[in-house]
Amino acid sequence: MSDIEAALEHHQAGRLRQAESAYRSILAQDPDNVRALHLLGTVCLQGARYDEAAAVIRRALELKPDYANARNNLGLVYQARGDADTAVEAFREALKAAPEDADIWINLGNALRARGGLSEAVAAYRRALELEPGLAVTYNNLGGVLMFQGRLDEAVGCFQKARELDPAYAEAHSNLFQCMHYSPAFDAVRIHTEARRFNEAHAAALTRDAPPHGNDPDPERRLRIGYVSAHLRSHPVGYFMAPLFSHHDRGAFEVFCYAAVTAPDELTDSFRQHSDHWRECIGLNDQALAQQMRADGIDIAVDLAGHSGGERLLMVFARKPAPVQLTAGGHYDTTGLDAMDYLITDRFHSPEGSERYFSEQLVRMPHDYVCYKPPDYAPAVAPSPFLERGAVTFGCFNNLAKVTAEVVATWAAILEGVPGSRLRMRTRELDDDATRRSYQERFASHGVVERVELSGYLPHRELLAAYGGIDIGLDPFPYSGGLTTCEAMWMGVPVVTRGGEVFSSRHSTSHLSNVGLPELCADEPDAYTRIAIDLANDHDRLAGVRRQLRERMAASPLCDAAAYTRDLESAYREMWRRWCAGRR
């Protein structure tokens, strides 16, 4: 076996330190070894050392400009840095040297999607399928784009095809589970069944093989809490969890963060400052991360993703790295995992009788299952826009996967019921021309397209300011808004919602109820339409809600970070006492 083959064996087995050392030894003897340079760059990329990765790969390309694999990996470096435009250029350059390489077409599709070119991404994935029809990852990625274009039936088909090609493909199964929540075709029973199928297909065997825990079963000692997330940044999970971290009782709880944050920001810095231990886990495989958590002696492990793009972390929890495990903050439903002991919820998300839809034991918080801290840069509440327009403007800033055909039809009926009213939709997906046209056609079929404004991405500060042009928020269904509803209310915009049986359908029901606006919550279609129309036609009431809403929200349980933290810490302590009692 040659030196480079031996190094590659370490690399393929995930032994990155040994692989890097071997590549550097080769380069010490042969500095212009193009393959070793390229492979060293991939190790640096896997370890999130992006500047070093770029420098090494560029050196390989200086020696061999038509090296397609190196050009492809340079694109991956740019994409990991968040520079989708430069990544697209790199992948297109790679395709000049290897036009029939399906993997490069897939990476091009990923980069196009990242910069908002959804239709171009679909074309890239379809080209990859023409070249290699049996690649499950292509169907999975294509399904992800179709889902956020609102093409849910096609997306479900893609995820199912990915699973057919690779039954062990946990990410595709997790994405299928998520997509089912957007679609009205799947009820709570079918969704729960799919969650349990996920457990049996991917997690149950790992859980059965997990060794016992040797944690000290003292019920009142200081506990080690391990938070696991890729979203400790400016992300809905980050916004909801930041108040907890800043109020934790550090005398009773030692906080560990296992962070897989690829684009850290100021909020990431805040999480780091409010943690006792920060573990970077980019580059760690599932087994290594689980072993790290065991070595740290974690007592309670907290999943902050569920199936929302976090299946990789769910596979860590499947290995039962801590004696007590729960999902909180970032989940939208049951995980389905035997290894997950508890799920944080509230009485609005999970009314009595809903326990049958969860594999976890439900822990109902006294108020909301999350806490909202508005950003300091949120502008002041603007005057009611109908005072200037003379008619009401409805709005929705949720992603398009939530805006189904039934939602469009319902919103069209609301517009017809409120003379002169308009609807403003704003989300990143609408920057794609073809996607925007498809939604224009959907509204045109109901005769209201001229009353609907479709707009794309805005930076967060500007997005909050855009609520100044909205009188009433219309919540989509069956997948409700979460952070979007909180932001709308903070900007003085009341939101009308329609809840369902599934956890994800009741986010806004919880948030509105905790702010004292349960009258804006419907549980069936006619009530949703009636509530929206009645509120729009009562201008005095609408103006009064807008004037009072921010103050009302600030004084509500939804924004009471200290009380929320105390309640959650009490829940942690009770979970731990139960485990200790079971050890006696």
SEBA-281259 format. One record per residue (C-alpha): x, y, z; residue in three letters. Coordinates in steps of 0.2 Angstrom, whole numbers, plus 5000, padded with zeros to 4 digits. Each point is the difference from the previous one (the first is absolute). Layout:
% SEBA-281259
X,Y,Z,ALA $
...
***
This chain:
% SEBA-281259
5000,5000,5000,MET $
5007,5017,4995,SER $
5002,5014,5012,ASP $
4985,5010,4993,ILE $
4989,4984,5000,GLU $
5004,4997,5018,ALA $
4996,5019,5004,ALA $
4984,4998,4990,LEU $
4995,4985,5010,GLU $
5001,5010,5016,HIS $
4990,5014,4992,HIS $
4986,4989,4994,GLN $
4999,4992,5017,ALA $
4997,5017,5008,GLY $
5017,5001,5008,ARG $
5003,5018,4995,LEU $
5015,5003,5011,ARG $
5010,4985,4994,GLN $
4995,5004,4982,ALA $
5006,5018,5001,GLU $
5016,4995,5008,SER $
5003,4987,4986,ALA $
4996,5013,4986,TYR $
5012,5012,5008,ARG $
5014,4987,5001,SER $
4997,4997,4981,ILE $
5001,5018,4996,LEU $
5016,5003,5011,ALA $
5008,4988,4987,GLN $
4991,5005,4985,ASP $
4993,5018,5002,PRO $
4992,5000,4983,ASP $
4990,4984,5002,ASN $
4983,5006,4993,VAL $
4990,4986,5007,ARG $
5007,5001,5017,ALA $
4997,5019,5000,LEU $
4982,4997,4994,HIS $
4997,4987,5014,LEU $
5008,5011,5013,LEU $
4988,5014,4995,GLY $
4985,4988,5002,THR $
5006,4996,5018,VAL $
5001,5018,5004,CYS $
4982,5003,4993,LEU $
4993,4986,5010,GLN $
5008,5008,5016,GLY $
4992,5017,4995,ALA $
5017,5008,4997,ARG $
4994,5008,4985,TYR $
5014,5013,4997,ASP $
5013,4986,5001,GLU $
4990,4989,4989,ALA $
4998,5013,4986,ALA $
5019,5004,5000,ALA $
5005,4982,4999,VAL $
4987,4996,4986,ILE $
5005,5015,4990,ARG $
5018,4994,5001,ARG $
4994,4984,4992,ALA $
4991,5009,4987,LEU $
5015,5011,4996,GLU $
5009,4984,4996,LEU $
4986,4992,4991,LYS $
4986,5012,4994,PRO $
4989,4987,4993,ASP $
4999,4990,5016,TYR $
4981,4998,5001,ALA $
4999,4993,5017,ASN $
5011,5013,5007,ALA $
4989,5014,4992,ARG $
4985,4991,5007,ASN $
5007,5000,5017,ASN $
5005,5018,4999,LEU $
4981,5003,4996,GLY $
4996,4991,5016,LEU $
5012,5011,5010,VAL $
4991,5016,4993,TYR $
4983,4992,5004,GLN $
5005,4996,5018,ALA $
5005,5018,5002,ARG $
4983,5006,4994,GLY $
5007,5007,4984,ASP $
4987,4991,4988,ALA $
5004,5011,4985,ASP $
5018,4996,5000,THR $
4996,4982,5003,ALA $
4989,5000,4985,VAL $
5014,5006,4989,GLU $
5012,4987,5007,ALA $
4988,4986,4996,PHE $
4997,5006,4983,ARG $
5018,5001,4997,GLU $
5002,4982,5006,ALA $
4986,4994,4988,LEU $
5010,5007,4985,LYS $
5013,4987,5005,ALA $
4988,4986,5004,ALA $
4983,5004,4992,PRO $
4993,4983,5004,GLU $
5004,4999,5019,ASP $
4984,4999,5009,ALA $
5007,5004,5017,ASP $
5006,5017,4993,ILE $
4982,5003,4993,TRP $
4993,4996,5017,ILE $
5012,5012,5008,ASN $
4995,5014,4988,LEU $
4982,4997,5004,GLY $
5004,5002,5018,ASN $
5009,5016,4997,ALA $
4986,5007,4989,LEU $
4987,4996,5013,ARG $
5010,5009,5013,ALA $
5000,5016,4990,ARG $
4982,4999,4996,GLY $
5000,4992,4983,GLY $
4988,4987,5003,LEU $
4995,4996,4982,SER $
5018,5000,4995,GLU $
5003,4988,5014,ALA $
4986,4988,4994,VAL $
5008,5000,4983,ALA $
5017,4996,5007,ALA $
4993,4985,5010,TYR $
4990,4994,4985,ARG $
5016,5000,4990,ARG $
5009,4990,5013,ALA $
4986,4987,5000,LEU $
5002,4999,4981,GLU $
5018,4995,5003,LEU $
4998,4989,5015,GLU $
4981,4995,5003,PRO $
5005,4990,5015,GLY $
5007,5013,5011,LEU $
4988,5002,5015,ALA $
5008,5016,5006,VAL $
4994,5009,4984,THR $
4982,4995,5003,TYR $
5002,5006,5018,ASN $
5007,5017,4995,ASN $
4987,5002,4986,LEU $
4986,4996,5012,GLY $
5007,5014,5012,GLY $
4999,5013,4986,VAL $
4983,4994,4994,LEU $
4993,5001,5018,MET $
5005,5018,5002,PHE $
4993,5004,4983,GLN $
4983,4994,5007,GLY $
5000,4985,4989,ARG $
4997,4988,5014,LEU $
4993,4984,4991,ASP $
5016,5000,4989,GLU $
5011,5003,5015,ALA $
4992,4985,5009,VAL $
5003,4989,4985,GLY $
5018,5005,4999,CYS $
5003,4996,5018,PHE $
4992,4984,4999,GLN $
5010,4996,4984,LYS $
5016,5004,5010,ALA $
4995,4988,5014,ARG $
4996,4987,4987,GLU $
5017,5001,4993,LEU $
5009,5001,5017,ASP $
4989,4994,5014,PRO $
5013,5005,5013,ALA $
5000,5018,4994,TYR $
4994,5008,5016,ALA $
5001,5018,4993,GLU $
4988,4996,4986,ALA $
4988,4991,5013,HIS $
5001,5015,5011,SER $
4996,5012,4986,ASN $
4985,4989,4995,LEU $
4994,5002,5018,PHE $
5002,5019,4999,GLN $
4991,5001,4983,CYS $
4985,4990,5007,MET $
4997,5014,5012,HIS $
4999,5013,4987,TYR $
4987,4990,4990,SER $
4981,4999,5005,PRO $
5001,4982,4993,ALA $
5007,4993,5016,PHE $
4991,4999,5016,ASP $
5007,4998,5018,ALA $
4999,4982,4999,VAL $
5010,4997,4984,ARG $
5013,5013,5006,ILE $
5002,4991,5017,HIS $
5001,4983,4990,THR $
5014,5007,4989,GLU $
5010,5007,5015,ALA $
5000,4982,5008,ARG $
5005,4993,4983,ARG $
5015,5012,5000,PHE $
5005,4993,5017,ASN $
4999,4982,4995,GLU $
5009,5003,4984,ALA $
5014,5011,5006,HIS $
5001,5002,5019,ALA $
4993,4985,5010,ALA $
5015,4988,4998,ALA $
5012,5014,5005,LEU $
4990,5003,5016,THR $
4999,4981,5004,ARG $
5019,4999,4999,ASP $
5003,5016,5011,ALA $
5010,4996,5015,PRO $
4993,5004,5018,PRO $
5005,5017,5008,HIS $
5010,5002,5015,GLY $
4995,5018,5005,ASN $
4999,5003,5018,ASP $
4981,4998,5005,PRO $
5000,5014,5013,ASP $
4983,5008,4997,PRO $
5005,5018,5006,GLU $
5018,5002,4994,ARG $
5005,5012,4986,ARG $
4995,4993,4983,LEU $
5009,5000,4984,ARG $
4989,5006,4986,ILE $
5005,4997,4982,GLY $
4992,5010,4987,TYR $
5002,4993,4982,VAL $
4996,5011,4985,SER $
5006,5006,4983,ALA $
4989,5016,5003,HIS $
5008,5010,5014,LEU $
5000,5015,4989,ARG $
4988,5012,4992,SER $
4987,4987,4997,HIS $
4983,4996,5008,PRO $
5008,4988,5012,VAL $
5013,5013,5005,GLY $
4987,5013,5003,TYR $
4990,4989,5011,PHE $
5014,4992,5010,MET $
5010,5016,5003,ALA $
4989,5006,5015,PRO $
5003,4983,5008,LEU $
5018,5000,4999,PHE $
5002,5018,5007,SER $
4989,4995,5015,HIS $
5007,4983,5005,HIS $
5004,4997,5018,ASP $
5018,4995,4998,ARG $
5001,4995,5018,GLY $
4988,4986,4997,ALA $
5004,4996,4981,PHE $
5016,4999,4991,GLU $
4997,5004,4982,VAL $
5008,4991,4985,PHE $
4997,5005,4982,CYS $
5003,4987,4986,TYR $
5000,5012,4985,ALA $
5000,4996,4982,ALA $
4998,5018,4994,VAL $
5007,5003,4983,THR $
4996,5019,4999,ALA $
5003,5007,5018,PRO $
4995,5017,5004,ASP $
4997,5012,5014,GLU $
4987,4989,5008,LEU $
5012,4986,4999,THR $
5012,5010,5010,ASP $
4986,5003,5013,SER $
4997,4981,5002,PHE $
5018,4997,5002,ARG $
5002,5013,5013,GLN $
4985,4993,5010,HIS $
5007,4982,4999,SER $
5012,4992,5012,ASP $
5007,4989,4986,HIS $
4999,5002,4981,TRP $
5004,4985,4990,ARG $
5002,5002,4981,GLU $
4993,4984,4992,CYS $
5002,5004,4981,ILE $
5010,4986,4994,GLY $
4995,4988,5013,LEU $
4990,4985,4995,ASN $
4985,4994,5010,ASP $
5009,4987,5010,GLN $
5014,5012,5004,ALA $
4988,5014,5006,LEU $
4990,4987,5011,ALA $
5017,4994,5007,GLN $
5005,5018,5004,GLN $
4983,5003,5009,MET $
5003,4985,5010,ARG $
5018,5005,5005,ALA $
4993,5017,5005,ASP $
4988,4991,5012,GLY $
4984,5008,4993,ILE $
4985,4997,5011,ASP $
4987,5007,4990,ILE $
5002,5002,4981,ALA $
4989,5013,4991,VAL $
4996,4998,4981,ASP $
4996,5017,4992,LEU $
4996,4994,4983,ALA $
4989,4985,4999,GLY $
4997,4996,4982,HIS $
5002,5018,4994,SER $
5016,4996,4990,GLY $
5008,4992,5015,GLY $
4998,4982,4997,GLU $
5019,4998,5001,ARG $
4999,5006,5018,LEU $
4985,4988,5003,LEU $
5012,4986,4996,MET $
5011,5006,5014,VAL $
4985,5000,5012,PHE $
4996,4982,4994,ALA $
5016,4994,5008,ARG $
4994,5006,5017,LYS $
5015,5011,5005,PRO $
4991,5006,5015,ALA $
4989,4991,5013,PRO $
4986,5013,4997,VAL $
4996,5007,4983,GLN $
4987,5012,4994,LEU $
4996,5011,4985,THR $
4996,5018,5002,ALA $
4999,5017,4991,GLY $
5004,4994,4982,GLY $
4988,4986,4998,HIS $
4984,5001,4991,TYR $
4993,4983,5005,ASP $
5005,4983,5008,THR $
5017,4993,4995,THR $
4993,4982,5001,GLY $
5016,4994,5008,LEU $
5000,4988,5014,ASP $
5016,5009,5007,ALA $
4991,5016,5002,MET $
4992,5000,5017,ASP $
4991,5017,5001,TYR $
4993,5013,4988,LEU $
4997,5018,5006,ILE $
4983,5007,4996,THR $
4985,5009,5008,ASP $
4981,4998,5001,ARG $
4997,5010,4984,PHE $
5012,4990,4989,HIS $
4995,4983,5009,SER $
4982,5000,5007,PRO $
4995,4986,5011,GLU $
4998,4984,4989,GLY $
5014,5004,4988,SER $
5012,4989,5009,GLU $
4997,4986,4988,ARG $
5009,5010,4986,TYR $
5016,5000,5010,PHE $
5013,4987,5003,SER $
5008,5011,5014,GLU $
4992,5004,5017,GLN $
4992,5018,4999,LEU $
5006,5013,5011,VAL $
4988,5015,4999,ARG $
5007,5016,5005,MET $
4988,5012,5010,PRO $
4999,5012,4985,HIS $
5009,4999,4984,ASP $
5013,4987,4995,TYR $
5012,5013,4994,VAL $
5005,5018,5006,CYS $
5002,5014,4988,TYR $
5012,5014,5001,LYS $
4998,5014,4987,PRO $
5016,5006,4992,PRO $
5006,5017,5006,ASP $
5000,5007,4983,TYR $
4981,4997,4997,ALA $
4993,5017,4994,PRO $
4985,5008,5009,ALA $
4983,4995,4996,VAL $
4994,5010,4984,ALA $
4983,5008,4999,PRO $
4985,4989,4994,SER $
5003,4999,4981,PRO $
4982,5000,4996,PHE $
4999,5018,5006,LEU $
5010,5005,4985,GLU $
4994,4987,4987,ARG $
4981,5001,5005,GLY $
5000,4981,5000,ALA $
5008,4986,5009,VAL $
5016,4991,4995,THR $
5002,4982,5005,PHE $
5017,4992,5001,GLY $
5010,4984,5002,CYS $
5019,4998,5001,PHE $
5000,4981,5002,ASN $
5009,4988,4988,ASN $
4991,4994,4984,LEU $
4999,4982,5006,ALA $
4987,5005,5012,LYS $
4989,5009,4987,VAL $
4990,4986,4993,THR $
4986,5000,4987,ALA $
4987,5000,5014,GLU $
5009,5015,5008,VAL $
5000,5010,4984,VAL $
4981,4996,4997,ALA $
4997,5006,5018,THR $
5010,5016,4999,TRP $
4991,5004,4983,ALA $
4983,4998,5009,ALA $
5006,5012,5014,ILE $
5005,5013,4987,LEU $
4983,4999,4992,GLU $
4992,5002,5017,GLY $
5010,5016,5003,VAL $
4997,5013,4987,PRO $
5016,5009,4994,GLY $
5011,4989,5010,SER $
5017,4993,4994,ARG $
5012,4986,5005,LEU $
5019,5002,5001,ARG $
5010,4984,5001,MET $
5019,5001,5002,ARG $
5012,4986,5001,THR $
5017,4995,4993,ARG $
4992,4987,4988,GLU $
4991,5014,4991,LEU $
5016,5007,4993,ASP $
5000,4985,4988,ASP $
4990,5006,4984,ASP $
4992,4984,4996,ALA $
4995,4997,5017,THR $
4992,5017,5002,ARG $
4991,4997,4983,ARG $
4993,4984,5006,SER $
4992,5009,5016,TYR $
4994,5014,4989,GLN $
4991,4986,4990,GLU $
4993,4992,5015,ARG $
4992,5017,5006,PHE $
4995,5004,4982,ALA $
4989,4984,5000,SER $
4990,5008,5014,HIS $
4999,5017,4991,GLY $
5010,5010,5013,VAL $
5017,5000,4993,VAL $
5000,5019,4997,GLU $
4997,5002,5019,ARG $
5015,4990,5005,VAL $
5018,5006,5002,GLU $
5014,4987,5000,LEU $
5017,5005,5006,SER $
5017,4992,5004,GLY $
5013,5000,5013,TYR $
5004,5015,5012,LEU $
5014,5001,5013,PRO $
4992,4997,5017,HIS $
4999,5018,5006,ARG $
4992,5005,4984,GLU $
4988,4985,5001,LEU $
4994,5006,5017,LEU $
4997,5017,4993,ALA $
4990,4993,4986,ALA $
4987,4996,5012,TYR $
4996,5018,5000,GLY $
4990,4998,4984,GLY $
4990,4985,5007,ILE $
4984,5002,5010,ASP $
4996,4981,5003,ILE $
5011,4985,4999,GLY $
4992,4984,4992,LEU $
5008,4985,5007,ASP $
5001,4985,4988,PRO $
4994,4982,5004,PHE $
5002,4986,5003,PRO $
5018,5006,5005,TYR $
4998,5015,5011,SER $
5013,5014,5001,GLY $
5011,5001,5016,GLY $
5013,5014,5000,LEU $
4991,5009,4986,THR $
4984,5001,5011,THR $
5010,5007,5015,CYS $
5009,5013,4989,GLU $
4984,5005,4992,ALA $
4992,5003,5017,MET $
5015,5010,5006,TRP $
4998,5011,4986,MET $
4982,5003,5004,GLY $
4992,4988,4988,VAL $
4987,4988,5006,PRO $
5000,4983,4992,VAL $
4985,4989,4996,VAL $
5004,4982,5002,THR $
4991,4983,4997,ARG $
5006,4986,5011,GLY $
5000,4981,4997,GLY $
5004,4983,5008,GLU $
5019,5001,4997,VAL $
5012,5009,5011,PHE $
5007,5010,4985,SER $
4982,5007,4996,SER $
4998,5008,5017,ARG $
5016,5011,5002,HIS $
4990,5016,4997,SER $
4985,4994,5011,THR $
5013,4999,5015,SER $
5008,5016,4996,HIS $
4984,5010,4998,LEU $
4992,4992,5015,SER $
5015,5004,5011,ASN $
4998,5018,4995,VAL $
4982,5001,5004,GLY $
4993,4999,4982,LEU $
4991,4983,5000,PRO $
4986,5007,4990,GLU $
5011,5000,4985,LEU $
5002,4982,5000,CYS $
4989,4989,4990,ALA $
4998,4981,4999,ASP $
4991,4998,4984,GLU $
5000,5009,4983,PRO $
4984,5010,5001,ASP $
5005,5008,5017,ALA $
5017,5004,4993,TYR $
4992,5010,4985,THR $
4987,5008,5011,ARG $
5013,5006,5013,ILE $
5011,5008,4987,ALA $
4986,5009,4991,ILE $
4992,5006,5016,ASP $
5016,5007,5007,LEU $
5004,5008,4983,ALA $
4983,5009,5000,ASN $
5001,5006,5018,ASP $
5013,5014,4997,HIS $
4998,5007,5018,ASP $
5004,4983,5008,ARG $
5014,4997,4987,LEU $
5008,5017,5004,ALA $
4999,4997,5019,GLY $
5008,4983,4999,VAL $
5014,5007,4991,ARG $
5003,5014,5012,ARG $
5000,4988,5015,GLN $
5008,4984,4993,LEU $
5018,5003,5003,ARG $
4998,5005,5018,GLU $
4987,4986,5003,ARG $
5013,4987,4993,MET $
5014,5007,5010,ALA $
4990,4997,5016,ALA $
4995,4983,4995,SER $
5007,4983,5004,PRO $
5006,4998,4982,LEU $
5014,5013,5004,CYS $
5003,4996,5018,ASP $
5017,4992,4999,ALA $
5003,4999,5019,ALA $
4984,4991,5003,ALA $
5002,4988,4985,TYR $
5018,4996,5005,THR $
4994,4995,5018,ARG $
4986,4990,4993,ASP $
5011,4990,4988,LEU $
5014,4998,5013,GLU $
4986,4993,5012,SER $
4996,4988,4986,ALA $
5018,4995,4998,TYR $
5002,4996,5019,ARG $
4984,4990,5000,GLU $
5006,4989,4985,MET $
5016,4997,5009,TRP $
4992,4995,5016,ARG $
4990,4988,4991,ARG $
5015,4992,4992,TRP $
5009,5000,5017,CYS $
4985,4991,5008,ALA $
5000,4987,4987,GLY $
5018,4996,5004,ARG $
4997,4996,5018,ARG $
***
